């Protein structure tokens, strides 16, 4: 198992509609990589701040967001 903690700056805008992560925004990632029978299991947590506009009153919004994720990258069947 390997663990990594790093930050990345977005090179383009992420999202569509009223809220999004702006180009240049920083995302902090805390990632764990585990070898499992089927492939590599990647799990972790991402933190950042999204920006946008309230759909009702049209004021600017800036709020932190924190999400947990887990994804299996399976080995090919070859």
PyMOL commands that set and color helices and strands:
alter all, ss='L'
color gray80, all
select strands_A, chain A and resi 2-9+19-20+26-36+39-53+60-74
alter strands_A, ss='S'
color yellow, strands_A
deselect
rebuild
show_as cartoon
